[in-house]
Amino acid sequence: MASGQNGQGFFTCLKLMAALFAVVAMAGCSTSSFKQVQTWEGPEAQPGQVALLHKPGSVQIVSVNGQDMANYLTDDLELTYQLLPGQNTVVFTYKTIWAKQGVVDNGESKVHVVETDPQQVVINARAGESYHFVLPKAETRSEAERIRQNFQAKVVNEQDRQVAVSSEVVKQTPQLPTLPGAPQTAASATAGAAAGAAAASPSATPAQTPAVPSAANNLPTLEGLKVLWERASTDEKKDFLRWAFQ
């Protein structure tokens, strides 16, 4: 009996630790890391070097210039994304939530979620400018469904001047903008070095790329949990939180 109680106590403690980790992660996400989101790999930009795109909680940014954006514990956050000057392709979805009427079965969701297919806007960003979404409004769930079928959003600047209109996602290789004065990126530097080596020694054997170890290996427990959380799918995150708060 004592062994069973000890095991149950350990499991309860483990759930409390997991719940505490989730709360700490959410608290951390709501502070400095969520002020502005960098959308490129490389050095941080100085104030005034980039444009800013503000998104409401109903918009989920999927990718910018082909680079996937992080998913957070809650996807209804108001965030600001930094855009490099030049053409930026932003892929997003728009979601509204509607309460279900009547009795809801045990375990069944209490809301209807109406979400668009991925959409894209192409913004010719200018350093120092700020942009925000102008979205269609629905008063009822049925109206939201109609909007979803023929969805169109706009992006405007601070003077409410239209700078982009949404459309269906077009699969293409993006032309990545660059940060003014930034050094050569690692990708282009690697490509240039490889081309130079091939020209100098045509018979040279390409070097094999070493295997990349798992990011969760050899990390402290908290850091490893953070890495695993970032890799988890939306359904996995929901299942985890449901288990943690039972």
N, C-alpha and C positions, 0 to 999 in steps of 0.2 A: 504493500500500500504506500509506504514511504517513498519507494522508488518511483511509483507512478506519479505521486504528488510532486516529487523533485523534477521529473521529466516534464510535467505540465507547467511547473513554475519556470523551468528553463525556456520552454517554448513561448510562454507569455512574455518573458523578458526579451527574447529574441524579437518578437513582434513589436514590443515597445521601442526597442532600439531601431528597428526598421522604420517605424512611424516617426521617431525623432529625427532620423536621417532625412526623411522626406520633408519634414517641417523645416529643418535647417537648410536644406537645399532650396526650398521655396523662399525662405527668408533671404538667402544669399542672392537668389535670382532677382528678387524685388529691389535690390539695392543698386550698387554701382555697375554691376555687370549688365543691367538692363537699361542703363541710361541711353546708350547708343550701341548699335550692333555693327561691327565691321563686316563688310561683304566681300572682302578679298583676302588672299593670303599674302603676307608680307608685312612691312613696317606700318606702324600706326600713322595716321594722317595728323597734321597740325590743324588747329582751328582755322577755318576759312579755306582750306584746301579741298574740301569735299562738299557735296550737296547732301541734304537730309530728306529722307522720305518717312513721313509719319503714317503709321497704320493703326486703325482702331482694333478693338478686341475681336470684332466679327471677321476680320481679314487675317488669314494665315499665310505668311510669306513662305513659299516652298523653296525657291532658289533665286539667285541673282547671278546673271551671266553664266548660268550652268553650274554654279556652285551651290550645293544644298545648304540651306540654312538650318540651324539647330532647332529641335523641338523642345519645348520647355514643359514643366510639370502641368501647367495650365496653358491652354492655347487661346485664352481670351484676354491677353495682356495688350495694353497699348504700348507699342514700341517704336523706336526711331532707328532707321537704317541709314548708314553712311553710304553714299554712292560716289564713286570716282567720277571726275569730269569726263564727259563723252557719252556715248550710247550705252545705256544699261537696260538689259532685258530682265524684267522682274516677273516671275511666275507666282501666282497666288490663288487661293480659293476664298470664297465668301460664304459664311455660314450664319444661319439664324436658328434660334431654338424656340420651340413652341410647346407649352404645357399640354399634356394629354387630358382629355375630358373623361369624366367618369372614373370607375374603379380600375386600378392598375394591379395586375397579378403580381404575386410575390416574385421578386427577381427581375421583373420587367422594367425597362426604363420608363421614367415618368414624363419624358419629354419626346417630342418629335424634332429631329435635326434635319434641316433643309440646307444642303451644301452644294455649291456649284462644282462643275468639273474644273480642272485647272485652267486658269486664264492667264494671259500675259499682257503686260504693258511695256512699251519701249520708250524709255525716257532719255532725252538728250540733256543730260544733267550739266548744270553749270555750277562751278565752285561758289559756295556762299549762299546758294538758293535753298529754299525749303519747299517741299511738295507734300500734298496730302490727297487722300482718296475722296472722291464724291461718289456715293453709292446709292442705288435705288432703294427706296423704303417700302416695306410691306406692312399692312395693317392686320392681315390674317395669314394663316398658314397656306390657304389655297392661293392667295395672292403671291406669297413667297415662292410657291411651286411654279407659278406662271413666270415670275421673274427669273427663276433658275433656268427655265427653258430658253429664254432669250436674254440672257444676262449681258449687261454692258456697264462698265464702270469708267469713270474718268479720273485723271490725275491733274490737279491744278497747282499753280504756284501761289505765292503769298498774295498776289493781286487777283486771285481767283481766275487767272487766265489758263485755259486748257493747254496742257503740254503733252498729254497722251490719252488714248482711248483703248480699253481692253479688247482683246480678241482671243480666239482659240489659240492654244499653244502650237507653235510651229517648231518642229524639231530641226535644229541647225546648230552648227558649231559657232558659238558666240565670239564676237570680236571684243576681247577684254580691254576695257579702258585701263590707263595707267596713272599712277599717282605722279604729279609733276615733280621732277627732281629725284624720283625714287631710283635706286640702283637696279641693275638688270635682275630680273626674277630668276629664281633657281631653275625653273623649267627651261627658260630661254638660254640661260648660261650652260645648262647641261647639254641642250641641243647643239649649241654652238661649239662646245668642246668636242662633242662626238663627231660633228661634221669635220672639224679641223683634224682630228685624229685619223678619220677615214681618208682624208685627202693626203695626209702625210704618209700613211702606211696602209695601202689598199688591202694588204694581206693580213692585217691585224685582226685578231679574233675578238669579237665584242665581249666585253666583260659581263659576267652574269650578275644579275641583280640579287643581292643577298635577301634572304627571307626576312620579312618584317615581323618581329615578335609581337605577341598580343599586348595591347596597351595596358591590359589589366594585370600583366605579370609583374612581379617584383615591385608592386606598389603597396603603400599602406592601405589598410582596409577601407577607409573612407574614400581615398582617391580611386581605388579599384571599383567601389560601388558607383561612384560618379561616372566612370568610364562605361560600366555595364549599363547604367541608366541611359546614357546618351545613345547607346547602340540598340536599346530595346524598342520594339514597335509600340504604336499607340495602344493596341490591345494588351500587350504584355505589361505596359505601365499601368493600365486600368486594373488588370488582374492583380498586380502587385499591391497597388494601393487598397483595393478591396480586401485583400488578405491582411494587409498591415493594420487596417482599422477595424477588423472584425472584433 
